Amino acid sequence: MLEYAWLIPVFPFVAFLLISLLPKRTLFWEDGGGYAIGGAASAFIVSMLVIWDVINGHTLTGPAAPEATWLVIGSFTIKFGIWIDQLTALMLIVVSVVGTLVVIYSGGYMHEEGGRRRRYYAEIMLFISVMYGLVIASNYLEMFIFWELVGLCSYLLIGFWYEKPSAASAAKRAFIVTRVGDIMFMAGIIIIFKYVGSFDFETLFHGGGFASMPANMQTLSTALIFGGAIGKSAQFPLHEWLPDAMEGPTTVSALIHAATMVKAGVYLTARTYPLLVATPDSLILVAVIGGVTALIAATVALVATDIKRVLAYSTISQLGYMILGLGAGGYLVIHASTPNGYSAATFHLMNHAFFKALLFLCAGSVIHAVGTNDMRLMGGLGKKMRITSTTMLIGALAIAGVPPLSGFWSKDEVLAAVYHAGDWDPVFTLLWILGIATAFMTAFYMFRMWFLTFTGEPRSEYHAHESPKIMTVPLMILAGLAIVSGFALFIGQGFKGFMAGAIGDTPIHYEAEPLGDIAVEIFTDPLTYVSLVLAVAGILIAYRIYYMPGFDRSVFARGVPGAFQRALENRWYISKFYDDFAYKVVYGFSIVADLFDRYVIDGMVNGFAYLGANTGNRIRKAQSGNVQRYASLIVVGIVLLLIFVIYVVPWGRGL
Amino acid sequence: MIPIEYWLVFSSLLFAIGAYGVMSKKNAIVVLMSIEIMLNAANINFVAFSSYHTTLHGVAEASGQVFALFSIAIAAAEVAVGLGIILAVYRRYQTIDVDKINILRW
């Protein structure tokens, strides 16, 4: 089955072509929604077959995989191939499950958009197709092409309501900011290509090519490739585009900006692991960026009032966790030869995709009912929207890390990996402290959001009602997944044993231990209780402040906490810094460029035009309209010609 | 028998006089007359060469003379057309001074 994995992106792409090219009256249900569900479901089925093969221990990588030659340049060929290993399978699970459910949910959520649904479904299908392409790519160049295509789809879908100025500018911002990371990614693969002469994972991961590079170039190239992940996965300092990307439809936020595309950065980092473990300095960079991002984003989420922005900052924060886990995991691979950090981060990737997509779709259901994103205008929705409030509570408990929901297992694994990496570099101990602080804040802001939305009295006029079945059924499925996906840790050979196969040539001493022992290990480790206690404390504090009456929240607005709160509300002034930078520095440079263009470039062009016009003006005087002058010139010309033919030509011949 | 060179010099002079007239005279009628002189210079050449051919080969060669006759007929037609144009120009502009008829420019 694995050799047919290339079919996965084909189905959604066909759906994309059908939706965008068919005449309007043949689009049937929901202006193309039917084709979209068909395309997503076909890809889902093929993905599941592929995943089943991978779970049974088969992988398809390297020369055995089918490939097509794309370009031949001299003796060098660029190929499009597929690379199916455990990491690919993990991403396939995420993209296929969340993608299919989101498309189904869109059938209800986008119902009121009318004829614009056609554009929506076409773009969503294109996105799903290229996202599959990204995860099955077998070389960096192929990956980069799909990487840019998902960025394009993200741009198109954030700007879906392009007539709204904020959406249009958010789309541009997302595109431009991620482009900064993409340039770094490209620079990284170009450096590798310069030394190794290949983009193929096979050559880079299993051959000695990468090892033959100078050490500083190895570090530079992996750090630059990670730069691509910083942009795509919205890591500090390029994270500010993701909250703005919430201008798009909520389904887009759930699919692209929570579950799949932003995971591409984590996927890239995980995919580059065989190279990263050779460059410990880059691993430190990865871990520090991840830890700092997790903390900064979580603090901003504490005060956000827009329900989707809370989730966006939460997404950034959780992505920071994954990146931190990967950074720490590299140290564990190098020094302890265990796949713990790697498996924890990828495990968190999968769990997060489920519960964050769930949270976003619940938020979409709330927004659909209330008509606003502002939590200050909500309240008391719990009674009217029982399914949404229950499923969202499950999502919030999962992300807060309450056992036995999925977030608990993976977050705990990530924090444990970071703590153990502290044995080899003290910076990881510091990052572990950031991590548990983030865990506490995560629990707090999630329940702040939940209490503000679903409990208390309505704070504005609205007539909320539960969403239709087509929206609530995907919610229930995702809620189920958010509960059970954590138990993947205990299925079969265990999640660690499964993911250990994807790290590459680095020696991994993973001995399958009885799965019961893993659970015992988790629950006898005091670290587990540290994060658990903090999570529960966060929930209780949120309960005290936002649920129980009689708490005066205005204390946060005065004195030192007030200054702190204002800094958070302004997103640590990072966004403002970028705006000022764009305004002052870029604008100043633009003025210089403008003057240069107007006076130097335009001056040259105008000069040539003036020269031509002036010359013509002078020459036209020769055309006097006087026939006799023409006749005279003809005679003079003929005489000169005769002189030439009679005297000069024979003279020339004689020479 | 007058040598051919004499005829040629004569016709060249005649042609030059005609060309000079075309280039320098202001009156359009005089310009037309100058053109006639140039045509006749060509006719003289035709006839001169025809006669020269007969002298060289001893066989009568008529084509030069035939062409001269054609040329005279065409000259007559040309004068008719030319005078017609001059007449039309005169009616339009009240002048036949070629220096003043110069709107066909730029």
Interface residues (C-beta under 8 A of the other chain):
Chain A: R620 Q623 S624 G625 N626 V627 Q628 A631 S632 V635
Chain B: A19 V22 M23 S24 V31 V98 D99 I101 N102 I103 L104 R105 W106
